[in-house]
């Protein structure tokens, strides 16, 4: 049965247990001429509030190019285990989880990492710590971040980076957030999954805004505009049912894990500001995709990142944060063409 982005049942969903005992659900699509350990592999890592389904517009086109595509529900999401230990949700810990997933699938060759949002934040340290496992890196929306040089609480991070852009972290870190969000999952979906020209105003990322949208104090003028208009009720309900079944508490651990990052990252990387070649080797091709409507990452942030990641190329498609949904075919085309150019990968159809 061909893959239909509007029909989750048309995708091949599997479950697997890692060596650490945790179970993962993942979408696994292979081309017709698949050869184990020889066919190129793409590992897709989603962010918040997402699960494997956010890659539905890219999986099919990439498989048709002759590549195996693996898109897991990340730790805490969907059909994957949801441990209580907050320290397991740091970017470095998630990178280790993804290495464990590849090992469980007996995939030892370097893979292409494609990460969005928190998936991008984990993909960067994956490339730093497990360089030999990376064929190429495609982070979407979020840039390279230096390893933490001091311990930060979430309030300290919000204050240092600006409550106008990171204020929503304060709410996600609060004890009342799971109860409020779980009671308003449909509103969370409608707030997040919006096209560039229908973004909520004031922005939900600013201090105090998202809870006002969730509780109804501020109105949302339409359902999620990024979901297919013809089947919006089906897609929207799939998101709602998935998060109602699994809850939002464990996905919030990605934000709560901030205080653990310094402890995990110190001593893990050979890093000084004067040795830029120790970040990610220039031998790792990197395509950093930043939508033009991204509200946190601007041109200044991109330029600040360049000296630390010398091999990085930048592409800026028109759209907002959830660009894989807003410009699904275009994202698949841009990344697919870039990979073929870099590795001269022959298509299979």
KEMARVEX-476677 format. One record per residue (C-alpha): chain; x, y, z. Coordinates in nm, 2 decimals, always signed. Each point is the difference from the previous one (the first is absolute). Layout:
+-------+--------+--------+--------+
! chain !      x !      y !      z !
+-------+--------+--------+--------+
!     A !      X !      Y !      Z !
...
+-------+--------+--------+--------+
This chain:
+-------+--------+--------+--------+
! chain !      x !      y !      z !
+-------+--------+--------+--------+
!     A !  +0.00 !  +0.00 !  +0.00 !
!     A !  +0.15 !  +0.34 !  -0.10 !
!     A !  +0.07 !  +0.25 !  +0.28 !
!     A !  -0.28 !  +0.26 !  +0.04 !
!     A !  +0.09 !  +0.30 !  +0.21 !
!     A !  -0.36 !  +0.03 !  +0.11 !
!     A !  -0.03 !  -0.36 !  +0.11 !
!     A !  +0.23 !  -0.11 !  +0.29 !
!     A !  -0.09 !  -0.37 !  -0.06 !
!     A !  +0.17 !  +0.01 !  -0.34 !
!     A !  +0.34 !  +0.03 !  +0.17 !
!     A !  +0.20 !  -0.29 !  +0.14 !
!     A !  +0.01 !  +0.04 !  +0.38 !
!     A !  +0.22 !  -0.23 !  +0.21 !
!     A !  +0.11 !  -0.05 !  +0.36 !
!     A !  +0.34 !  -0.09 !  +0.13 !
!     A !  +0.18 !  -0.03 !  +0.34 !
!     A !  +0.33 !  +0.17 !  +0.04 !
!     A !  +0.29 !  -0.15 !  +0.20 !
!     A !  -0.09 !  +0.23 !  +0.28 !
!     A !  -0.34 !  -0.16 !  +0.03 !
!     A !  -0.20 !  +0.29 !  -0.14 !
!     A !  -0.25 !  -0.07 !  -0.28 !
!     A !  -0.05 !  +0.22 !  -0.30 !
!     A !  -0.26 !  +0.03 !  -0.26 !
!     A !  +0.13 !  +0.11 !  -0.34 !
!     A !  -0.10 !  +0.03 !  -0.36 !
!     A !  +0.23 !  -0.20 !  -0.22 !
!     A !  -0.03 !  +0.03 !  -0.38 !
!     A !  +0.24 !  -0.17 !  -0.24 !
!     A !  +0.03 !  +0.03 !  -0.38 !
!     A !  -0.07 !  -0.30 !  -0.22 !
!     A !  +0.37 !  -0.06 !  -0.07 !
!     A !  +0.10 !  +0.03 !  +0.37 !
!     A !  +0.33 !  -0.17 !  +0.10 !
!     A !  +0.08 !  -0.01 !  +0.37 !
!     A !  +0.30 !  +0.22 !  +0.10 !
!     A !  +0.04 !  +0.12 !  -0.36 !
!     A !  -0.31 !  +0.20 !  -0.07 !
!     A !  +0.03 !  +0.35 !  +0.13 !
!     A !  -0.19 !  +0.06 !  +0.33 !
!     A !  -0.17 !  +0.32 !  +0.12 !
!     A !  -0.08 !  +0.03 !  +0.37 !
!     A !  -0.27 !  +0.26 !  +0.07 !
!     A !  -0.03 !  +0.15 !  +0.34 !
!     A !  -0.30 !  +0.21 !  +0.08 !
!     A !  -0.06 !  +0.27 !  +0.26 !
!     A !  -0.29 !  +0.14 !  +0.22 !
!     A !  -0.29 !  -0.07 !  -0.02 !
!     A !  +0.05 !  -0.25 !  -0.27 !
!     A !  +0.05 !  -0.37 !  -0.07 !
!     A !  +0.10 !  -0.21 !  -0.31 !
!     A !  -0.30 !  +0.13 !  -0.19 !
!     A !  +0.15 !  +0.34 !  -0.04 !
!     A !  +0.23 !  -0.14 !  -0.27 !
!     A !  -0.29 !  -0.14 !  -0.21 !
!     A !  +0.06 !  +0.23 !  -0.30 !
!     A !  +0.38 !  -0.08 !  -0.02 !
!     A !  +0.01 !  -0.38 !  +0.07 !
!     A !  -0.16 !  -0.11 !  -0.33 !
!     A !  +0.21 !  +0.23 !  -0.23 !
!     A !  +0.32 !  -0.10 !  +0.17 !
!     A !  -0.08 !  -0.37 !  -0.02 !
!     A !  -0.07 !  +0.04 !  -0.37 !
!     A !  +0.35 !  +0.14 !  -0.04 !
!     A !  +0.13 !  -0.34 !  +0.12 !
!     A !  +0.06 !  +0.07 !  +0.37 !
!     A !  -0.11 !  -0.17 !  +0.31 !
!     A !  -0.18 !  +0.24 !  +0.23 !
!     A !  -0.04 !  -0.06 !  +0.38 !
!     A !  -0.22 !  +0.24 !  +0.20 !
!     A !  -0.04 !  -0.09 !  +0.36 !
!     A !  -0.23 !  +0.14 !  +0.26 !
!     A !  +0.26 !  +0.17 !  +0.22 !
!     A !  +0.04 !  -0.09 !  +0.36 !
!     A !  -0.31 !  +0.10 !  +0.19 !
!     A !  -0.22 !  +0.02 !  -0.30 !
!     A !  -0.27 !  -0.21 !  -0.18 !
!     A !  +0.07 !  -0.37 !  +0.01 !
!     A !  +0.35 !  +0.03 !  +0.15 !
!     A !  +0.07 !  -0.05 !  +0.37 !
!     A !  -0.04 !  +0.30 !  +0.24 !
!     A !  +0.25 !  -0.03 !  +0.28 !
!     A !  -0.03 !  +0.23 !  +0.30 !
!     A !  +0.37 !  +0.09 !  +0.03 !
!     A !  +0.03 !  +0.35 !  -0.13 !
!     A !  +0.37 !  -0.03 !  -0.06 !
!     A !  -0.07 !  -0.24 !  -0.29 !
!     A !  -0.15 !  +0.28 !  -0.21 !
!     A !  +0.30 !  +0.22 !  -0.05 !
!     A !  +0.13 !  +0.04 !  -0.35 !
!     A !  +0.31 !  -0.22 !  +0.07 !
!     A !  -0.21 !  -0.27 !  +0.16 !
!     A !  -0.24 !  +0.00 !  -0.29 !
!     A !  +0.30 !  -0.03 !  -0.24 !
!     A !  +0.11 !  -0.31 !  +0.19 !
!     A !  -0.36 !  -0.14 !  -0.02 !
!     A !  +0.01 !  +0.04 !  -0.38 !
!     A !  +0.34 !  -0.18 !  -0.02 !
!     A !  -0.17 !  -0.28 !  +0.20 !
!     A !  -0.28 !  -0.01 !  -0.25 !
!     A !  +0.24 !  -0.03 !  -0.29 !
!     A !  +0.19 !  -0.28 !  +0.19 !
!     A !  -0.33 !  -0.18 !  +0.06 !
!     A !  -0.08 !  +0.02 !  -0.37 !
!     A !  +0.35 !  -0.13 !  -0.08 !
!     A !  +0.09 !  +0.31 !  -0.19 !
!     A !  +0.37 !  +0.06 !  +0.05 !
!     A !  +0.06 !  +0.22 !  -0.31 !
!     A !  -0.01 !  +0.38 !  +0.02 !
!     A !  -0.35 !  +0.14 !  -0.04 !
!     A !  -0.15 !  +0.33 !  -0.10 !
!     A !  -0.14 !  +0.18 !  +0.30 !
!     A !  -0.30 !  +0.23 !  -0.06 !
!     A !  -0.13 !  +0.17 !  +0.32 !
!     A !  -0.27 !  +0.26 !  +0.06 !
!     A !  -0.03 !  +0.21 !  +0.32 !
!     A !  +0.11 !  -0.22 !  +0.29 !
!     A !  +0.10 !  -0.26 !  -0.26 !
!     A !  +0.24 !  +0.26 !  -0.14 !
!     A !  +0.13 !  +0.08 !  +0.35 !
!     A !  +0.08 !  -0.37 !  +0.04 !
!     A !  +0.14 !  -0.04 !  -0.35 !
!     A !  +0.28 !  +0.25 !  +0.05 !
!     A !  +0.16 !  -0.18 !  +0.30 !
!     A !  -0.06 !  -0.33 !  -0.17 !
!     A !  +0.23 !  +0.13 !  -0.28 !
!     A !  +0.25 !  +0.13 !  +0.26 !
!     A !  +0.01 !  -0.32 !  +0.21 !
!     A !  -0.06 !  -0.27 !  -0.25 !
!     A !  +0.15 !  +0.15 !  -0.31 !
!     A !  +0.09 !  -0.34 !  -0.15 !
!     A !  -0.37 !  -0.08 !  -0.01 !
!     A !  -0.10 !  +0.31 !  -0.20 !
!     A !  +0.00 !  +0.02 !  -0.38 !
!     A !  -0.16 !  +0.35 !  -0.01 !
!     A !  -0.19 !  +0.23 !  +0.24 !
!     A !  -0.32 !  +0.19 !  -0.08 !
!     A !  -0.13 !  +0.20 !  +0.30 !
!     A !  -0.32 !  +0.19 !  -0.06 !
!     A !  -0.09 !  +0.32 !  +0.19 !
!     A !  +0.24 !  -0.02 !  +0.29 !
!     A !  +0.37 !  +0.08 !  -0.02 !
!     A !  +0.32 !  -0.15 !  +0.15 !
!     A !  +0.03 !  +0.08 !  +0.37 !
!     A !  +0.33 !  +0.00 !  +0.19 !
!     A !  +0.02 !  -0.26 !  +0.28 !
!     A !  -0.12 !  +0.16 !  +0.32 !
!     A !  +0.29 !  +0.15 !  +0.20 !
!     A !  -0.21 !  +0.06 !  +0.31 !
!     A !  -0.31 !  -0.16 !  +0.16 !
!     A !  -0.32 !  +0.18 !  -0.09 !
!     A !  -0.35 !  -0.03 !  +0.13 !
!     A !  -0.29 !  +0.06 !  -0.24 !
!     A !  -0.08 !  +0.35 !  +0.15 !
!     A !  +0.37 !  +0.09 !  -0.04 !
!     A !  +0.00 !  -0.11 !  -0.36 !
!     A !  -0.32 !  +0.19 !  -0.07 !
!     A !  +0.15 !  +0.32 !  +0.16 !
!     A !  +0.33 !  -0.04 !  -0.19 !
!     A !  -0.15 !  -0.06 !  -0.34 !
!     A !  -0.30 !  +0.23 !  +0.03 !
!     A !  -0.35 !  -0.06 !  +0.13 !
!     A !  -0.14 !  +0.15 !  -0.33 !
!     A !  +0.13 !  -0.31 !  -0.18 !
!     A !  +0.04 !  -0.26 !  +0.27 !
!     A !  -0.28 !  +0.09 !  +0.24 !
!     A !  -0.20 !  -0.31 !  -0.10 !
!     A !  +0.27 !  -0.21 !  +0.16 !
!     A !  -0.10 !  +0.15 !  +0.34 !
!     A !  -0.35 !  -0.14 !  -0.04 !
!     A !  +0.12 !  -0.34 !  -0.13 !
!     A !  +0.22 !  -0.03 !  +0.31 !
!     A !  -0.28 !  +0.09 !  +0.24 !
!     A !  -0.18 !  -0.27 !  +0.20 !
!     A !  -0.34 !  +0.10 !  -0.13 !
!     A !  +0.10 !  -0.03 !  -0.37 !
!     A !  -0.09 !  -0.37 !  -0.05 !
!     A !  -0.34 !  +0.03 !  +0.15 !
!     A !  -0.09 !  +0.32 !  -0.21 !
!     A !  +0.14 !  -0.14 !  -0.33 !
!     A !  -0.15 !  -0.35 !  +0.04 !
!     A !  -0.34 !  +0.16 !  +0.05 !
!     A !  +0.06 !  +0.21 !  -0.32 !
!     A !  +0.19 !  -0.22 !  -0.23 !
!     A !  -0.20 !  +0.11 !  -0.30 !
!     A !  +0.09 !  +0.36 !  +0.07 !
!     A !  +0.37 !  -0.08 !  +0.03 !
!     A !  -0.02 !  -0.16 !  -0.35 !
!     A !  -0.18 !  +0.31 !  -0.14 !
!     A !  +0.25 !  +0.24 !  +0.16 !
!     A !  +0.31 !  -0.18 !  -0.13 !
!     A !  -0.09 !  -0.13 !  -0.34 !
!     A !  -0.06 !  +0.33 !  -0.19 !
!     A !  +0.13 !  +0.14 !  -0.32 !
!     A !  +0.22 !  +0.31 !  -0.01 !
!     A !  -0.29 !  +0.22 !  -0.10 !
!     A !  -0.24 !  -0.13 !  +0.28 !
!     A !  +0.24 !  +0.00 !  +0.30 !
!     A !  -0.16 !  +0.09 !  +0.33 !
!     A !  +0.04 !  +0.37 !  +0.10 !
!     A !  +0.13 !  +0.08 !  +0.25 !
!     A !  +0.25 !  -0.29 !  -0.05 !
!     A !  -0.06 !  -0.29 !  +0.23 !
!     A !  +0.38 !  -0.02 !  +0.08 !
!     A !  +0.00 !  +0.32 !  +0.21 !
!     A !  -0.03 !  -0.01 !  +0.37 !
!     A !  -0.36 !  -0.08 !  +0.12 !
!     A !  -0.15 !  -0.03 !  -0.35 !
!     A !  -0.04 !  -0.38 !  -0.05 !
!     A !  -0.20 !  -0.06 !  +0.31 !
!     A !  -0.24 !  +0.28 !  -0.10 !
!     A !  -0.06 !  -0.17 !  -0.33 !
!     A !  -0.04 !  -0.34 !  +0.16 !
!     A !  -0.25 !  +0.12 !  +0.27 !
!     A !  -0.20 !  +0.20 !  -0.25 !
!     A !  +0.08 !  +0.34 !  +0.14 !
!     A !  +0.14 !  +0.08 !  -0.35 !
!     A !  -0.18 !  -0.15 !  -0.29 !
!     A !  +0.14 !  -0.21 !  -0.29 !
!     A !  -0.16 !  +0.12 !  -0.32 !
!     A !  +0.01 !  -0.34 !  -0.19 !
!     A !  +0.09 !  -0.37 !  +0.03 !
!     A !  +0.36 !  -0.11 !  -0.08 !
!     A !  +0.06 !  +0.15 !  -0.34 !
!     A !  +0.29 !  -0.23 !  -0.08 !
!     A !  -0.21 !  -0.31 !  -0.01 !
!     A !  -0.14 !  -0.10 !  -0.34 !
!     A !  -0.32 !  +0.19 !  -0.06 !
!     A !  -0.18 !  -0.29 !  -0.16 !
!     A !  +0.08 !  -0.24 !  +0.28 !
!     A !  +0.07 !  +0.24 !  +0.29 !
!     A !  -0.25 !  -0.16 !  +0.23 !
!     A !  +0.17 !  -0.34 !  -0.05 !
!     A !  +0.36 !  +0.12 !  +0.05 !
!     A !  -0.09 !  +0.23 !  +0.29 !
!     A !  -0.18 !  -0.28 !  +0.17 !
!     A !  +0.30 !  -0.23 !  -0.04 !
!     A !  +0.22 !  +0.26 !  +0.18 !
!     A !  -0.26 !  +0.04 !  +0.27 !
!     A !  -0.05 !  -0.37 !  +0.05 !
!     A !  +0.38 !  -0.06 !  +0.01 !
!     A !  +0.06 !  +0.26 !  +0.27 !
!     A !  -0.30 !  -0.09 !  +0.20 !
!     A !  +0.11 !  -0.36 !  +0.01 !
!     A !  +0.36 !  +0.09 !  +0.10 !
!     A !  -0.04 !  +0.32 !  +0.18 !
!     A !  +0.21 !  +0.31 !  -0.03 !
!     A !  +0.19 !  -0.03 !  +0.33 !
!     A !  +0.30 !  -0.20 !  -0.13 !
!     A !  +0.05 !  +0.21 !  -0.32 !
!     A !  +0.03 !  +0.30 !  +0.23 !
!     A !  +0.30 !  -0.17 !  +0.16 !
!     A !  +0.21 !  +0.13 !  -0.30 !
!     A !  -0.04 !  +0.35 !  +0.14 !
!     A !  +0.03 !  -0.11 !  +0.37 !
!     A !  +0.33 !  -0.18 !  -0.08 !
!     A !  +0.19 !  +0.33 !  -0.03 !
!     A !  +0.17 !  -0.02 !  +0.34 !
!     A !  +0.15 !  -0.34 !  -0.09 !
!     A !  +0.18 !  +0.12 !  -0.31 !
!     A !  +0.31 !  +0.15 !  +0.15 !
!     A !  +0.06 !  -0.31 !  +0.21 !
!     A !  -0.03 !  -0.22 !  -0.31 !
!     A !  +0.19 !  +0.22 !  -0.24 !
!     A !  +0.30 !  +0.11 !  +0.20 !
!     A !  +0.30 !  -0.21 !  -0.09 !
!     A !  -0.19 !  -0.17 !  -0.28 !
!     A !  +0.13 !  +0.22 !  -0.28 !
!     A !  +0.34 !  +0.15 !  -0.07 !
!     A !  -0.12 !  +0.35 !  -0.02 !
!     A !  +0.15 !  +0.35 !  +0.02 !
!     A !  -0.10 !  +0.31 !  -0.17 !
!     A !  +0.35 !  +0.02 !  -0.16 !
!     A !  -0.01 !  -0.35 !  -0.16 !
!     A !  -0.29 !  +0.01 !  -0.23 !
!     A !  +0.10 !  -0.32 !  -0.18 !
!     A !  -0.08 !  -0.20 !  +0.31 !
!     A !  -0.38 !  +0.06 !  -0.04 !
!     A !  -0.12 !  -0.20 !  -0.30 !
!     A !  +0.26 !  -0.11 !  -0.26 !
!     A !  -0.03 !  +0.17 !  -0.34 !
!     A !  -0.02 !  -0.35 !  -0.15 !
!     A !  -0.36 !  -0.02 !  +0.12 !
!     A !  -0.23 !  +0.18 !  -0.26 !
!     A !  -0.26 !  +0.21 !  +0.18 !
!     A !  -0.31 !  +0.16 !  -0.15 !
!     A !  -0.16 !  +0.24 !  +0.25 !
!     A !  -0.36 !  +0.07 !  -0.10 !
!     A !  -0.15 !  +0.31 !  +0.16 !
!     A !  -0.35 !  +0.11 !  -0.11 !
!     A !  -0.03 !  +0.37 !  -0.07 !
!     A !  -0.27 !  +0.03 !  +0.26 !
!     A !  +0.19 !  -0.17 !  +0.28 !
!     A !  -0.05 !  +0.23 !  +0.30 !
!     A !  +0.30 !  -0.11 !  +0.21 !
!     A !  +0.27 !  -0.04 !  -0.26 !
!     A !  +0.09 !  +0.30 !  -0.21 !
!     A !  +0.28 !  +0.09 !  -0.24 !
!     A !  +0.22 !  +0.12 !  +0.29 !
!     A !  -0.03 !  -0.34 !  +0.18 !
!     A !  +0.09 !  -0.18 !  -0.33 !
!     A !  +0.31 !  +0.21 !  -0.05 !
!     A !  +0.11 !  -0.05 !  +0.35 !
!     A !  -0.02 !  -0.37 !  -0.05 !
!     A !  +0.21 !  -0.01 !  -0.33 !
!     A !  +0.35 !  +0.02 !  +0.15 !
!     A !  -0.06 !  -0.29 !  +0.23 !
!     A !  -0.14 !  -0.23 !  -0.27 !
!     A !  +0.21 !  +0.07 !  -0.31 !
!     A !  -0.17 !  -0.25 !  -0.23 !
!     A !  -0.35 !  +0.14 !  +0.06 !
!     A !  -0.21 !  +0.11 !  -0.29 !
!     A !  -0.32 !  +0.19 !  +0.06 !
!     A !  -0.34 !  -0.01 !  -0.18 !
!     A !  -0.29 !  +0.22 !  +0.09 !
!     A !  -0.34 !  -0.12 !  -0.14 !
!     A !  -0.30 !  +0.23 !  +0.04 !
!     A !  -0.20 !  -0.12 !  +0.30 !
!     A !  -0.02 !  -0.03 !  +0.37 !
!     A !  +0.14 !  -0.23 !  +0.27 !
!     A !  -0.18 !  -0.32 !  -0.11 !
!     A !  +0.13 !  +0.03 !  -0.35 !
!     A !  -0.03 !  -0.38 !  -0.07 !
!     A !  -0.38 !  +0.04 !  +0.01 !
!     A !  -0.03 !  +0.34 !  -0.15 !
!     A !  +0.23 !  -0.07 !  -0.30 !
!     A !  +0.01 !  -0.38 !  +0.01 !
!     A !  +0.09 !  -0.07 !  -0.37 !
!     A !  +0.24 !  +0.29 !  -0.01 !
!     A !  +0.19 !  -0.12 !  +0.31 !
!     A !  +0.02 !  -0.35 !  -0.14 !
!     A !  +0.13 !  +0.14 !  -0.33 !
!     A !  +0.26 !  +0.23 !  +0.15 !
!     A !  +0.15 !  -0.25 !  +0.23 !
!     A !  -0.02 !  -0.29 !  -0.25 !
!     A !  +0.17 !  +0.20 !  -0.27 !
!     A !  +0.27 !  +0.12 !  +0.24 !
!     A !  +0.08 !  -0.36 !  +0.11 !
!     A !  +0.02 !  -0.12 !  -0.36 !
!     A !  +0.23 !  +0.28 !  -0.09 !
!     A !  +0.22 !  -0.07 !  +0.31 !
!     A !  +0.02 !  -0.37 !  -0.04 !
!     A !  -0.10 !  -0.06 !  -0.37 !
!     A !  -0.27 !  -0.24 !  +0.13 !
!     A !  -0.18 !  -0.16 !  -0.29 !
!     A !  -0.38 !  +0.01 !  +0.01 !
!     A !  -0.20 !  -0.32 !  -0.03 !
!     A !  -0.31 !  +0.15 !  -0.15 !
+-------+--------+--------+--------+
